[in-house]
Amino acid sequence: MAREFLCEVVEQARQKNLTSDEHFTVDGTLIEAWASLKSFQRKDGKKAPPEDPGNPTVNFHGEKRSNETHESTTDPDALLARKGSGKEAKLSDNGNLLTENRNGFIITTEVFPATGTAERHAAMLMLEQIPGVHRVTVGADKAYDTRDFVSECRNMKVTPHVAQNTKRNGGSAIDGRTARHEGYEVSQKKRKRIEESFGWLKTIALMRKVRHRGIEKVGWIFTFAAAAYNLVRMRNLLALSVGAA
């Protein structure tokens, strides 16, 4: 239902000539799960009985926890993840967007478990949903600069305008043939607009920490919120065009 709603809103924007059908951006973000770290328990069930079953005291000191050995008893789909080095690890899902570069409309969404490769896998799935067989471009940050992702994009007739990660082993997968073009520079500027979508979703749509559990439910509300963002975006753009006239 939510995905059909998003598609209908995107089609309205397309009919009003507000979207691009050639240039896109992908990115992902962590969505904090509706589950506490107390629920992140060993999968083998080895734990001492709580002194207070209703609100047990949990001491993780000295205990090595990972997604391989532990899972949340509240939301098993949520994985322990962190936004970057030095950041606090939280139980999270991975929310992903594909936006077009003309006005920043959200074209489609995907919510995956928060693994290290979730963003790239979600990006490939979303790019496959772009209608038509014409060649398109996709902007992305350095996290997408891997040889597998870049190669697969080219196989799909998608030109990868991915930010170069020159510090990775073996160098960037984006060579000078791509980076020297003017379109690559434009995509790198346009791709930053996707952060506006994430900002609205996390603040106005209250998606910073979801109130739903399970990938399916989180994906539904995330997609529904994306459709709402597009409606607000379309209203504002049409109001500006009327005012300019």
Backbone bond lengths (Angstrom), bond angles and torsions (degrees), N, CA, C in turn:
res aa  C-N    CA-C-N  psi(-1)  N-CA   C-N-CA  omega(-1)  CA-C   N-CA-C  phi
1 M - - - 1.459 - - 1.522 111.55 -
2 A 1.340 116.27 -48.05 1.460 120.00 -178.93 1.524 111.12 -64.66
3 R 1.355 117.01 -39.78 1.462 119.81 -179.06 1.525 111.03 -67.29
4 E 1.336 116.34 -38.89 1.467 119.52 177.05 1.527 110.55 -64.39
5 F 1.312 116.18 -38.46 1.468 121.12 177.84 1.520 110.40 -62.45
6 L 1.354 116.59 -45.15 1.457 120.50 178.42 1.526 110.85 -61.49
7 C 1.332 117.45 -43.04 1.466 121.08 -179.89 1.523 111.29 -61.73
8 E 1.323 117.10 -40.08 1.467 121.08 179.36 1.524 111.21 -64.86
9 V 1.336 116.69 -41.12 1.464 120.24 179.30 1.527 110.19 -66.34
10 V 1.338 116.66 -42.64 1.472 120.60 177.99 1.522 110.53 -60.72
11 E 1.323 117.21 -40.60 1.464 121.05 179.51 1.527 110.75 -64.53
12 Q 1.315 117.54 -38.31 1.472 120.43 175.66 1.518 110.98 -60.53
13 A 1.328 116.39 -44.90 1.468 120.47 179.44 1.522 110.79 -65.06
14 R 1.326 116.63 -37.06 1.464 120.98 179.60 1.524 110.64 -66.24
15 Q 1.322 117.02 -41.46 1.453 120.77 179.60 1.534 112.06 -65.00
16 K 1.308 115.91 -25.74 1.463 120.61 178.20 1.529 111.96 -91.35
17 N 1.337 115.31 10.00 1.465 122.64 177.04 1.536 111.77 60.05
18 L 1.326 115.55 39.10 1.464 120.34 -179.25 1.526 112.47 -101.93
19 T 1.322 117.92 -5.57 1.461 120.47 -175.69 1.520 111.58 -120.72
20 S 1.319 115.05 156.56 1.461 122.01 173.24 1.520 108.83 -96.94
21 D 1.319 117.30 144.09 1.459 120.52 175.81 1.520 111.31 -110.57
22 E 1.349 116.04 14.88 1.463 120.39 -177.56 1.527 113.44 -124.81
23 H 1.320 118.28 -29.71 1.463 120.88 -171.09 1.524 110.36 -124.63
24 F 1.350 114.96 126.71 1.454 120.82 -172.42 1.528 111.15 -136.39
25 T 1.335 114.76 169.46 1.466 122.36 176.71 1.520 108.81 -138.11
26 V 1.334 116.62 143.50 1.462 120.96 174.47 1.525 109.42 -124.46
27 D 1.315 115.52 149.01 1.455 121.00 174.09 1.523 108.27 -167.18
28 G 1.312 115.63 163.53 1.454 121.19 178.74 1.511 110.84 -135.76
29 T 1.315 116.03 162.99 1.454 121.77 178.90 1.513 109.20 -147.73
30 L 1.336 116.36 158.13 1.455 120.67 176.52 1.519 109.80 -84.69
31 I 1.320 115.49 135.92 1.457 122.49 175.78 1.524 107.05 -113.92
32 E 1.321 116.52 117.85 1.458 119.77 -177.58 1.529 110.16 -64.62
33 A 1.313 115.80 131.12 1.463 121.63 -177.07 1.525 111.27 -78.52
34 W 1.334 115.56 158.69 1.464 122.32 177.06 1.537 107.62 -85.75
35 A 1.331 115.09 65.45 1.464 121.96 -178.84 1.523 108.04 -157.60
36 S 1.313 116.96 140.83 1.459 121.48 -178.94 1.519 110.76 -92.18
37 L 1.326 115.91 162.45 1.454 120.38 177.75 1.525 111.77 -65.60
38 K 1.333 116.91 -21.51 1.461 119.58 176.04 1.532 111.35 -62.08
39 S 1.328 115.09 -27.87 1.468 119.04 -178.74 1.519 112.59 -80.26
40 F 1.332 118.30 -7.09 1.467 122.43 -176.95 1.525 108.34 -84.39
41 Q 1.312 115.74 90.47 1.453 122.92 -171.64 1.528 111.61 -112.30
42 R 1.323 114.63 161.82 1.461 119.93 178.04 1.523 110.70 -62.17
43 K 1.326 116.10 139.54 1.457 120.79 179.74 1.528 112.16 -69.76
44 D 1.350 116.72 -27.53 1.460 119.40 -177.96 1.523 112.46 -81.12
45 G 1.343 116.80 -2.95 1.456 121.01 175.47 1.506 115.17 77.44
46 K 1.338 119.18 8.11 1.456 121.79 -178.80 1.527 110.26 -79.97
47 K 1.300 117.38 100.88 1.450 122.03 178.55 1.519 108.91 -157.22
48 A 1.315 114.72 152.76 1.461 120.22 179.86 1.520 109.63 -75.16
49 P 1.351 117.77 146.87 1.467 120.17 178.39 1.520 110.75 -63.57
50 P 1.349 118.88 135.77 1.465 121.18 -178.28 1.518 111.93 -70.67
51 E 1.363 113.59 147.09 1.460 118.14 176.35 1.520 111.44 -76.90
52 D 1.342 116.04 -19.74 1.467 121.61 176.76 1.518 107.78 -138.26
53 P 1.322 118.69 94.97 1.478 120.60 -176.24 1.517 113.58 -57.96
54 G 1.334 117.58 -28.91 1.457 119.83 -178.41 1.508 113.49 -74.02
55 N 1.335 117.32 -31.74 1.464 121.99 179.85 1.520 108.66 -150.11
56 P 1.323 116.99 72.89 1.460 120.04 -173.10 1.524 112.53 -69.62
57 T 1.313 116.12 148.41 1.452 122.11 172.32 1.520 108.13 -81.31
58 V 1.316 116.25 127.98 1.462 120.45 -178.17 1.515 108.69 -119.42
59 N 1.316 116.64 124.58 1.452 122.33 179.23 1.520 108.49 -116.19
60 F 1.339 116.48 108.70 1.454 121.10 -178.59 1.526 111.95 -93.40
61 H 1.342 117.60 3.96 1.463 120.67 -175.45 1.533 110.38 -60.14
62 G 1.327 115.75 125.41 1.452 121.09 179.03 1.510 114.83 81.10
63 E 1.312 117.71 -2.90 1.464 120.65 -179.45 1.519 110.21 -97.58
64 K 1.315 115.83 125.85 1.457 120.54 176.82 1.518 108.93 -83.67
65 R 1.343 115.93 120.67 1.457 120.86 -178.70 1.520 110.13 -115.61
66 S 1.318 116.17 137.68 1.462 120.75 176.71 1.509 108.47 -150.09
67 N 1.327 115.33 165.07 1.463 120.09 179.69 1.527 111.55 -68.95
68 E 1.341 117.45 -17.10 1.457 120.34 178.11 1.528 111.46 -76.03
69 T 1.334 116.78 -34.38 1.468 120.14 -174.87 1.525 113.56 -106.70
70 H 1.332 118.21 -16.77 1.454 122.17 -175.79 1.532 110.32 -126.22
71 E 1.316 116.62 157.76 1.453 122.20 170.44 1.518 109.21 -154.02
72 S 1.319 115.00 158.12 1.457 120.03 -179.41 1.521 109.85 -77.08
73 T 1.320 115.63 130.65 1.463 119.81 175.49 1.522 110.99 -76.79
74 T 1.335 116.77 -17.86 1.461 121.51 179.34 1.523 111.80 -85.53
75 D 1.346 116.59 -44.99 1.465 122.26 -179.95 1.523 108.34 -139.76
76 P 1.329 118.39 89.65 1.466 121.51 -177.20 1.523 113.93 -60.21
77 D 1.332 118.68 -20.78 1.471 120.81 179.05 1.521 112.33 -75.09
78 A 1.333 117.31 -22.22 1.464 121.28 -177.95 1.526 109.79 -75.50
79 L 1.331 116.58 137.66 1.456 122.04 179.55 1.525 109.87 -118.40
80 L 1.335 115.14 152.22 1.451 120.21 177.54 1.522 108.76 -75.03
81 A 1.338 117.44 122.62 1.467 121.56 -176.49 1.516 109.18 -149.09
82 R 1.322 115.47 158.78 1.461 121.25 177.39 1.521 109.74 -132.19
83 K 1.329 116.58 150.78 1.462 121.35 -176.93 1.522 112.70 -73.08
84 G 1.322 116.84 -22.72 1.453 119.95 -179.30 1.514 109.71 -176.72
85 S 1.329 116.06 172.49 1.459 119.70 179.73 1.521 109.72 -62.64
86 G 1.322 115.70 136.07 1.452 120.94 -179.00 1.509 114.18 86.98
87 K 1.336 116.96 -6.91 1.462 121.14 179.42 1.534 110.17 -89.87
88 E 1.325 115.29 155.22 1.450 120.88 178.84 1.529 110.53 -70.71
89 A 1.324 115.95 133.89 1.462 120.55 176.62 1.518 109.52 -80.05
90 K 1.341 115.97 135.17 1.466 121.77 -179.72 1.520 109.61 -134.96
91 L 1.319 115.81 155.25 1.454 120.28 172.76 1.522 108.08 -69.62
92 S 1.325 116.55 124.66 1.470 120.09 -169.06 1.516 111.80 -147.30
93 D 1.332 114.23 162.19 1.461 123.85 164.94 1.523 107.23 -113.53
94 N 1.317 116.47 167.07 1.457 121.54 -179.73 1.523 109.72 -112.02
95 G 1.346 117.19 111.71 1.456 122.25 178.88 1.511 111.07 -97.14
96 N 1.336 117.51 131.69 1.464 122.59 -174.77 1.520 111.66 -126.42
97 L 1.337 115.13 144.88 1.457 121.68 179.61 1.518 111.03 -127.59
98 L 1.332 115.02 145.78 1.462 122.73 165.32 1.520 105.89 -116.14
99 T 1.331 117.11 117.29 1.465 121.47 179.90 1.519 109.48 -116.66
100 E 1.337 114.77 154.48 1.475 118.76 174.15 1.524 108.28 -92.46
101 N 1.331 116.37 156.96 1.463 120.46 -169.02 1.524 115.73 -91.99
102 R 1.338 118.43 -5.64 1.462 118.38 -178.73 1.521 111.00 -73.97
103 N 1.316 116.65 -53.89 1.464 120.46 -178.69 1.525 113.55 -129.36
104 G 1.321 116.97 6.60 1.452 120.03 175.31 1.514 115.39 78.70
105 F 1.330 118.25 25.00 1.461 119.70 176.73 1.529 110.25 -71.30
106 I 1.331 116.10 143.15 1.458 121.57 176.14 1.526 108.57 -80.54
107 I 1.327 116.94 119.06 1.453 121.81 -176.85 1.528 111.02 -86.16
108 T 1.315 116.75 -43.45 1.469 120.13 177.36 1.522 109.51 -157.60
109 T 1.324 116.06 169.33 1.465 122.33 -176.70 1.526 109.31 -137.26
110 E 1.318 114.79 159.31 1.462 121.58 171.21 1.525 107.72 -149.02
111 V 1.319 116.82 138.89 1.455 122.35 173.33 1.518 108.24 -117.34
112 F 1.338 115.80 122.82 1.455 122.85 -178.24 1.524 109.45 -121.61
113 P 1.325 118.18 161.40 1.465 119.64 167.30 1.530 110.00 -58.46
114 A 1.314 117.14 147.36 1.468 122.05 -172.07 1.521 111.79 -81.11
115 T 1.329 116.50 68.10 1.461 122.10 175.06 1.523 109.02 -91.90
116 G 1.320 116.34 172.45 1.454 119.70 -179.13 1.513 114.33 -69.84
117 T 1.323 117.56 -17.67 1.472 121.05 -178.54 1.518 112.74 -111.60
118 A 1.338 117.44 5.66 1.467 121.16 -173.70 1.523 112.29 -58.63
119 E 1.327 117.89 -42.38 1.462 120.22 -175.44 1.522 111.38 -63.35
120 R 1.315 116.95 -42.37 1.466 119.24 -178.62 1.526 111.55 -71.19
121 H 1.325 116.83 -38.64 1.462 119.32 177.39 1.535 111.26 -64.90
122 A 1.332 115.52 -42.00 1.464 119.41 178.09 1.525 110.55 -64.35
123 A 1.331 116.59 -38.81 1.465 120.48 179.91 1.520 111.17 -60.61
124 M 1.334 117.22 -43.33 1.455 120.15 179.87 1.525 110.66 -63.29
125 L 1.321 116.37 -40.86 1.461 120.17 -179.96 1.523 110.98 -65.24
126 M 1.324 117.33 -40.71 1.463 120.90 -179.47 1.523 111.42 -70.36
127 L 1.327 117.10 -38.01 1.464 120.05 179.20 1.522 111.41 -64.81
128 E 1.329 116.59 -32.18 1.460 120.15 177.72 1.524 112.10 -65.83
129 Q 1.331 116.78 -20.36 1.460 120.88 -177.76 1.527 113.47 -86.59
130 I 1.332 117.70 -4.54 1.461 120.09 177.32 1.526 108.80 -69.03
131 P 1.325 118.49 124.35 1.474 120.02 -176.62 1.522 112.14 -70.76
132 G 1.320 115.46 154.78 1.457 120.76 177.63 1.517 112.40 92.57
133 V 1.328 114.90 172.30 1.465 121.07 -179.08 1.533 111.04 -118.85
134 H 1.327 117.46 8.04 1.457 120.71 -178.92 1.528 109.92 -76.12
135 R 1.307 116.73 157.78 1.454 121.76 -179.98 1.530 109.82 -73.82
136 V 1.326 116.07 138.97 1.463 122.06 179.25 1.519 108.56 -130.13
137 T 1.340 116.33 168.76 1.462 121.56 175.25 1.519 108.66 -115.30
138 V 1.333 115.55 153.39 1.464 120.39 174.92 1.525 109.23 -136.85
139 G 1.325 114.69 124.61 1.451 121.01 175.26 1.519 109.99 -91.30
140 A 1.329 116.38 147.75 1.459 120.79 -179.83 1.516 109.04 -161.62
141 D 1.343 116.16 164.00 1.457 119.76 -179.61 1.529 111.04 -85.77
142 K 1.346 116.66 -173.20 1.460 121.58 -172.99 1.527 113.65 -65.44
143 A 1.331 116.97 -21.72 1.470 119.37 -179.69 1.527 112.05 -62.79
144 Y 1.330 116.81 -20.49 1.464 121.52 -178.43 1.527 111.97 -94.95
145 D 1.323 117.37 1.25 1.463 120.88 -178.56 1.525 110.56 -83.72
146 T 1.327 114.59 73.11 1.463 121.60 173.20 1.516 108.43 -125.53
147 R 1.302 116.65 152.95 1.461 119.98 -176.28 1.530 111.44 -65.80
148 D 1.324 116.82 -35.98 1.468 119.73 179.46 1.524 111.03 -64.38
149 F 1.348 116.90 -45.57 1.459 119.64 -177.92 1.528 110.90 -66.71
150 V 1.318 116.74 -46.04 1.468 121.00 -178.80 1.524 110.53 -62.42
151 S 1.336 116.62 -43.10 1.468 120.53 179.95 1.527 111.23 -64.04
152 E 1.317 116.94 -43.45 1.456 120.28 -178.67 1.520 111.02 -66.76
153 C 1.324 117.40 -37.09 1.474 120.82 176.16 1.523 110.14 -57.98
154 R 1.311 116.84 -47.10 1.462 120.30 -178.17 1.519 111.57 -65.59
155 N 1.330 117.38 -33.37 1.462 120.56 175.49 1.523 111.43 -64.77
156 M 1.343 116.21 -27.90 1.469 121.67 -178.58 1.531 112.25 -91.63
157 K 1.335 117.49 9.38 1.460 122.89 -176.85 1.532 111.18 63.56
158 V 1.337 114.83 36.01 1.460 122.19 175.56 1.523 107.51 -114.81
159 T 1.333 116.87 122.98 1.457 120.64 177.61 1.521 108.74 -82.81
160 P 1.350 118.63 115.78 1.461 121.03 -175.13 1.529 112.41 -81.42
161 H 1.311 116.33 104.70 1.468 121.58 174.70 1.530 108.47 -93.34
162 V 1.329 114.80 64.55 1.462 122.90 -175.38 1.518 109.76 -92.55
163 A 1.327 117.20 138.08 1.463 121.11 177.43 1.525 109.59 -60.25
164 Q 1.318 117.21 135.55 1.460 121.58 -176.19 1.534 111.20 -76.18
165 N 1.325 114.96 129.52 1.466 121.28 174.48 1.520 107.28 -105.56
166 T 1.318 115.96 89.10 1.470 120.82 -175.21 1.522 112.82 -75.35
167 K 1.342 116.90 -9.76 1.474 120.51 -177.92 1.531 112.08 -90.55
168 R 1.331 117.87 -8.13 1.462 119.96 -179.66 1.517 110.15 -73.39
169 N 1.323 116.53 153.53 1.463 121.18 178.05 1.524 109.99 -61.19
170 G 1.322 115.70 127.40 1.453 120.45 -179.23 1.506 113.95 89.79
171 G 1.331 117.35 -3.50 1.456 121.47 178.73 1.515 112.93 81.56
172 S 1.317 115.31 -178.95 1.457 121.37 -177.23 1.525 111.75 -73.04
173 A 1.330 115.09 147.09 1.464 120.48 175.05 1.525 111.53 -80.44
174 I 1.328 116.93 -9.36 1.465 122.39 178.57 1.518 108.77 -96.58
175 D 1.313 117.09 114.70 1.460 120.40 -176.96 1.525 111.28 -92.50
176 G 1.297 115.47 178.58 1.458 121.51 -176.79 1.506 114.21 -64.04
177 R 1.330 118.16 -25.46 1.464 120.91 179.22 1.521 111.29 -61.53
178 T 1.338 116.12 -32.62 1.460 120.67 178.53 1.518 111.29 -89.01
179 A 1.326 116.62 -45.90 1.465 121.04 -171.82 1.529 112.60 -69.53
180 R 1.325 118.57 -22.78 1.466 119.42 -175.72 1.529 112.92 -79.87
181 H 1.334 117.06 -14.64 1.458 119.55 -176.26 1.531 111.23 -76.16
182 E 1.321 115.17 147.52 1.458 120.65 179.34 1.524 111.37 -61.75
183 G 1.327 117.14 -35.68 1.455 121.15 -179.85 1.520 112.77 -61.48
184 Y 1.344 116.22 -32.59 1.466 120.40 178.55 1.528 110.06 -64.19
185 E 1.314 116.56 -44.24 1.471 120.98 178.92 1.527 111.04 -64.01
186 V 1.333 116.98 -39.94 1.462 120.50 178.12 1.529 110.37 -63.18
187 S 1.332 116.74 -43.73 1.462 120.50 179.77 1.524 111.34 -62.16
188 Q 1.327 116.57 -38.22 1.459 119.90 179.81 1.529 111.57 -65.94
189 K 1.320 116.30 -32.58 1.469 119.38 176.71 1.524 110.68 -75.21
190 K 1.333 115.74 -42.96 1.466 120.49 -176.67 1.528 112.20 -68.70
191 R 1.325 117.74 -31.83 1.465 120.12 -173.85 1.527 112.10 -63.88
192 K 1.317 117.51 -23.40 1.467 120.22 -179.03 1.530 111.59 -69.62
193 R 1.332 116.42 -15.93 1.468 120.12 179.42 1.524 111.55 -66.98
194 I 1.334 116.88 -22.93 1.464 119.68 -178.89 1.525 111.18 -63.38
195 E 1.338 116.28 -24.44 1.462 119.50 178.36 1.531 111.11 -64.99
196 E 1.339 117.17 -27.48 1.463 120.16 176.14 1.528 110.08 -64.62
197 S 1.338 116.37 -38.66 1.463 120.50 178.31 1.519 110.72 -64.40
198 F 1.327 116.46 -47.43 1.457 120.11 179.24 1.524 111.01 -62.56
199 G 1.333 116.43 -39.73 1.460 120.03 179.26 1.516 112.05 -61.66
200 W 1.337 116.85 -43.78 1.469 120.93 179.04 1.525 110.06 -65.76
201 L 1.324 117.18 -44.13 1.457 120.66 -178.52 1.525 111.72 -62.31
202 K 1.331 116.88 -38.32 1.464 119.92 -175.98 1.524 112.98 -79.91
203 T 1.320 117.04 -27.16 1.473 119.51 -177.62 1.531 111.43 -100.48
204 I 1.319 117.45 -63.97 1.461 121.59 -176.81 1.530 111.02 -67.80
205 A 1.333 116.89 -43.83 1.463 120.48 -177.80 1.532 112.81 -88.42
206 L 1.323 117.55 1.78 1.473 122.78 174.78 1.527 112.82 59.19
207 M 1.346 116.09 38.42 1.457 120.22 -179.29 1.525 113.15 -95.59
208 R 1.322 117.99 5.69 1.466 119.35 178.20 1.531 110.25 -62.09
209 K 1.357 114.89 -41.66 1.455 121.16 173.89 1.519 107.05 -136.41
210 V 1.332 115.87 114.44 1.462 120.08 -173.66 1.522 110.93 -75.34
211 R 1.345 114.93 157.59 1.464 121.89 176.13 1.520 110.45 -106.62
212 H 1.318 116.91 20.81 1.457 121.70 179.49 1.526 108.73 -125.75
213 R 1.315 116.23 156.78 1.459 121.10 -178.08 1.515 110.46 -122.93
214 G 1.326 114.73 140.45 1.461 120.28 -179.05 1.518 111.39 97.94
215 I 1.331 116.29 140.81 1.464 122.14 -177.45 1.523 111.82 -56.47
216 E 1.326 117.08 -41.56 1.463 120.34 -176.24 1.526 111.71 -62.91
217 K 1.326 116.99 -46.91 1.465 120.29 -179.31 1.525 111.42 -70.02
218 V 1.328 116.65 -40.89 1.470 119.85 178.18 1.521 110.05 -62.93
219 G 1.336 116.45 -41.97 1.463 119.98 178.05 1.519 112.05 -61.73
220 W 1.334 116.97 -38.40 1.466 121.01 179.85 1.517 110.63 -63.01
221 I 1.318 117.57 -50.75 1.465 120.31 -176.42 1.524 111.18 -69.90
222 F 1.344 117.05 -32.80 1.468 121.30 177.59 1.531 110.02 -64.71
223 T 1.319 117.03 -43.61 1.463 121.57 179.56 1.526 111.20 -68.36
224 F 1.326 116.38 -40.63 1.462 120.47 178.01 1.528 110.37 -61.47
225 A 1.337 116.56 -42.42 1.468 120.95 178.23 1.524 111.16 -63.89
226 A 1.340 117.23 -36.00 1.467 121.22 177.55 1.518 110.82 -63.50
227 A 1.328 117.17 -39.87 1.464 120.71 177.49 1.525 110.51 -64.26
228 A 1.332 116.64 -39.93 1.460 120.41 177.92 1.525 110.74 -63.57
229 Y 1.340 116.42 -40.35 1.472 120.23 176.90 1.524 110.39 -59.14
230 N 1.328 116.92 -44.17 1.464 120.40 -179.75 1.528 111.92 -62.42
231 L 1.331 117.06 -38.80 1.459 120.31 178.94 1.521 110.99 -63.33
232 V 1.325 116.41 -42.97 1.463 120.15 177.96 1.523 110.40 -65.21
233 R 1.327 116.15 -42.39 1.463 121.06 179.38 1.533 110.76 -62.05
234 M 1.313 117.14 -44.31 1.459 121.36 -179.44 1.522 110.84 -64.91
235 R 1.339 117.09 -43.08 1.466 120.36 178.02 1.517 110.87 -58.10
236 N 1.329 116.84 -45.65 1.464 120.38 -177.79 1.527 111.75 -65.82
237 L 1.316 117.15 -41.37 1.467 120.51 -179.34 1.523 111.31 -67.23
238 L 1.324 117.28 -40.95 1.469 120.54 178.99 1.518 111.13 -67.60
239 A 1.338 116.35 -35.13 1.468 119.92 177.95 1.520 110.20 -65.59
240 L 1.339 116.55 -38.08 1.455 120.15 178.79 1.528 111.33 -66.39
241 S 1.343 115.89 -39.75 1.469 119.58 -179.63 1.528 110.96 -67.50
242 V 1.316 117.30 -36.97 1.465 120.36 177.01 1.516 110.35 -67.30
243 G 1.338 115.88 -41.47 1.468 119.14 178.97 1.510 112.69 -64.45
244 A 1.363 116.31 -37.87 1.452 120.69 179.26 1.527 111.63 -67.62
245 A 1.348 115.23 -32.38 1.468 118.86 179.71 1.507 111.06 -72.49
